[in-house]
Amino acid sequence: MRLLLVAGLALSAFAATPDTLPAQAAAPRPIALDQEILVATAQLRLPASQPFGLERRSAAPMLQQARGKRREGEILMIVGAAGIVTGLLVDEDLITIAGAGVGGFGLYLYLEATR
């Protein structure tokens, strides 16, 4: 019964599709824009000059912060790997899991800083 229902739904979905889809067209069809849309789009653009009170900040502090996070991530990954090895050597599950957690958090910090 279930197979019959699924087959019927698949057949009706296949029958409802159009003969040609826009992605399968032989040539691209241009999108026709009216004048109102073009005017509204032009009004949404930002002015060329900066408004009063807004100034560009230097990227140096953000770069230093990213480097710090990246370094912290590297250190935490090393500590996590050491924790995993130590936990495996002393056959202690809690230390192994904690090392994996610290290493995972270090990997997260490292990947966030390299974006």
C-alpha positions as CSV (number, residue, x, y, z in Angstrom):
1,M,0.0,0.0,0.0
2,R,2.8,2.4,1.0
3,L,4.7,1.7,-2.3
4,L,1.5,2.4,-4.3
5,L,1.1,5.7,-2.5
6,V,4.7,6.8,-3.1
7,A,4.5,5.8,-6.7
8,G,1.3,7.8,-7.2
9,L,2.8,10.9,-5.6
10,A,6.0,10.6,-7.7
11,L,4.0,10.2,-10.9
12,S,1.8,13.2,-10.1
13,A,4.9,15.3,-9.3
14,F,6.5,14.2,-12.6
15,A,3.3,15.0,-14.5
16,A,3.0,18.5,-13.0
17,T,6.4,19.7,-14.1
18,P,6.5,22.0,-17.2
19,D,8.0,20.8,-20.4
20,T,11.1,23.1,-20.2
21,L,12.5,24.7,-17.1
22,P,14.1,28.1,-17.2
23,A,17.5,26.5,-16.5
24,Q,17.1,24.3,-19.5
25,A,16.3,27.0,-22.0
26,A,18.4,27.1,-25.2
27,A,19.2,30.8,-24.8
28,P,19.2,33.0,-21.7
29,R,16.2,35.1,-21.4
30,P,16.9,38.7,-20.3
31,I,15.1,40.0,-17.2
32,A,12.9,43.0,-18.1
33,L,13.1,45.8,-15.5
34,D,10.7,48.6,-15.5
35,Q,11.7,52.2,-14.9
36,E,10.3,52.2,-11.3
37,I,12.5,49.3,-10.2
38,L,15.6,51.0,-11.7
39,V,14.9,54.3,-9.9
40,A,14.2,52.6,-6.6
41,T,17.5,50.6,-6.9
42,A,19.5,53.8,-7.7
43,Q,18.1,55.5,-4.7
44,L,19.2,52.7,-2.4
45,R,22.9,53.2,-3.2
46,L,25.2,54.8,-0.6
47,P,26.6,58.2,-1.3
48,A,30.2,58.4,-2.4
49,S,31.3,60.5,0.6
50,Q,31.3,59.4,4.2
51,P,28.6,60.9,6.4
52,F,29.8,63.2,9.2
53,G,31.0,61.5,12.2
54,L,31.9,58.2,10.5
55,E,35.6,57.5,10.0
56,R,37.4,54.4,8.9
57,R,39.2,52.5,11.5
58,S,42.6,50.9,11.0
59,A,42.7,47.2,10.5
60,A,45.8,46.8,12.7
61,P,44.0,46.2,16.1
62,M,41.7,43.6,14.5
63,L,44.6,41.9,12.9
64,Q,46.5,41.7,16.2
65,Q,43.4,40.3,17.9
66,A,43.1,37.7,15.2
67,R,46.7,36.7,15.6
68,G,46.2,36.4,19.4
69,K,43.2,34.1,18.9
70,R,45.2,32.1,16.4
71,R,48.1,31.7,18.8
72,E,45.7,30.7,21.7
73,G,44.1,28.1,19.4
74,E,47.5,26.6,18.5
75,I,48.5,26.4,22.2
76,L,45.2,24.8,23.2
77,M,45.5,22.3,20.4
78,I,48.9,21.3,21.7
79,V,47.7,21.1,25.3
80,G,44.7,19.0,24.1
81,A,46.9,16.6,22.2
82,A,49.1,16.2,25.2
83,G,46.1,15.5,27.3
84,I,44.8,12.9,24.9
85,V,48.2,11.1,24.9
86,T,48.5,11.3,28.7
87,G,45.0,10.0,29.2
88,L,45.7,7.1,26.8
89,L,49.0,6.3,28.6
90,V,47.6,6.2,32.1
91,D,44.3,4.6,30.8
92,E,42.1,7.4,32.3
93,D,39.0,8.2,30.2
94,L,38.3,11.5,31.9
95,I,41.7,12.9,31.0
96,T,41.4,11.7,27.4
97,I,38.0,13.3,27.0
98,A,39.1,16.5,28.6
99,G,42.1,16.7,26.3
100,A,39.9,16.1,23.3
101,G,37.6,18.9,24.4
102,V,40.5,21.3,25.0
103,G,42.0,20.4,21.6
104,G,38.6,20.9,19.9
105,F,38.1,24.3,21.4
106,G,41.6,25.2,20.3
107,L,40.8,24.1,16.8
108,Y,37.7,26.3,16.9
109,L,39.6,29.3,18.0
110,Y,42.3,28.7,15.3
111,L,39.7,28.3,12.5
112,E,37.8,31.4,13.6
113,A,41.0,33.5,13.6
114,T,42.0,32.3,10.1
115,R,38.8,33.4,8.4
